[in-house]
Amino acid sequence: MAGFKLDARARLSIELALTAGRGDPIFARQQEMDAKALGMTGAEVDMARKGSSFDFQLSKAIAVALKPDAEHRERALKAGIGTRACADIERLAASYISRSLL
């Protein structure tokens, strides 16, 4: 299994999952334009907003972002996502959670 990269597509997918209930149509439209620029399909955007992905590793990464606990981290590690990537995902998720509290 190839190593997981927290690239722009993965970051945007995680952002989509974390901000799905935001209710800001302008923000959602910008995300959709960003996704299109990265070559993501509408179905991929919809899946990410539901907290998942068609890609197995990315689905585990999104799960860690949505619920950063030992169980989800262990599943991500078993899926080939390294400890550093898990930590980066958790920091990314924390930054969105902090912003939503403002």
C-alpha positions as CSV (number, residue, x, y, z in Angstrom):
1,M,0.0,0.0,0.0
2,A,1.4,3.4,-1.0
3,G,2.2,6.0,1.7
4,F,-0.4,8.6,2.4
5,K,0.3,12.2,1.3
6,L,-1.5,15.1,3.0
7,D,-1.6,16.9,-0.3
8,A,-4.0,19.7,-1.4
9,R,-6.8,17.2,-2.4
10,A,-6.5,15.5,1.0
11,R,-6.5,18.8,2.9
12,L,-9.5,20.0,1.0
13,S,-11.4,16.8,1.5
14,I,-10.7,17.1,5.3
15,E,-11.8,20.7,5.2
16,L,-15.0,19.7,3.4
17,A,-15.8,17.2,6.1
18,L,-15.0,19.5,9.0
19,T,-17.0,22.5,7.6
20,A,-20.0,20.5,6.1
21,G,-22.6,22.0,8.4
22,R,-21.4,25.5,8.2
23,G,-24.3,26.7,6.2
24,D,-22.4,29.4,4.3
25,P,-23.3,29.1,0.6
26,I,-20.5,31.5,-0.5
27,F,-17.9,29.4,1.4
28,A,-19.3,26.2,0.0
29,R,-19.2,27.5,-3.5
30,Q,-15.5,28.5,-3.1
31,Q,-14.8,25.0,-1.8
32,E,-16.4,23.6,-4.9
33,M,-14.4,25.8,-7.2
34,D,-11.2,24.8,-5.3
35,A,-12.2,21.1,-5.6
36,K,-12.8,21.5,-9.4
37,A,-9.4,23.2,-9.8
38,L,-7.8,20.2,-8.0
39,G,-9.7,17.8,-10.4
40,M,-12.1,16.5,-7.8
41,T,-15.5,15.4,-9.0
42,G,-18.9,16.5,-7.5
43,A,-19.3,13.0,-6.1
44,E,-15.9,13.3,-4.3
45,V,-17.0,16.6,-2.8
46,D,-20.3,15.1,-1.7
47,M,-18.5,12.1,-0.1
48,A,-16.1,14.4,1.8
49,R,-18.9,16.5,3.1
50,K,-20.5,13.3,4.4
51,G,-17.2,12.5,6.2
52,S,-15.8,9.8,3.8
53,S,-14.0,9.3,0.6
54,F,-13.9,6.8,-2.3
55,D,-10.2,6.5,-1.4
56,F,-9.6,4.1,1.5
57,Q,-6.7,6.0,3.0
58,L,-8.3,9.3,2.6
59,S,-11.5,8.0,4.3
60,K,-9.4,6.9,7.3
61,A,-7.7,10.4,7.3
62,I,-11.0,12.1,7.3
63,A,-12.2,9.9,10.2
64,V,-9.1,10.9,12.2
65,A,-9.9,14.6,11.5
66,L,-13.5,14.2,12.6
67,K,-12.8,12.1,15.7
68,P,-9.1,12.2,16.7
69,D,-9.0,9.4,19.2
70,A,-6.8,6.3,19.7
71,E,-9.2,4.0,17.8
72,H,-9.4,6.2,14.6
73,R,-5.6,6.8,14.8
74,E,-4.9,3.1,15.0
75,R,-7.2,2.4,12.0
76,A,-5.3,5.1,10.1
77,L,-2.0,3.6,11.0
78,K,-3.2,0.2,9.8
79,A,-4.3,1.8,6.5
80,G,-0.8,3.0,5.9
81,I,-1.1,6.6,7.2
82,G,2.0,7.4,9.2
83,T,2.2,8.8,12.7
84,R,3.5,12.2,11.3
85,A,0.6,12.4,8.9
86,C,-1.9,11.6,11.6
87,A,-0.4,14.3,13.8
88,D,-0.6,16.7,10.8
89,I,-4.3,15.7,10.2
90,E,-5.1,16.3,13.9
91,R,-3.4,19.7,13.8
92,L,-5.4,20.6,10.7
93,A,-8.6,19.5,12.3
94,A,-7.9,21.5,15.5
95,S,-7.3,24.6,13.4
96,Y,-10.8,24.3,11.9
97,I,-12.4,23.6,15.2
98,S,-10.6,26.6,16.7
99,R,-11.8,28.8,13.9
100,S,-15.4,27.6,14.3
101,L,-15.4,28.6,17.9
102,L,-14.5,32.2,17.1
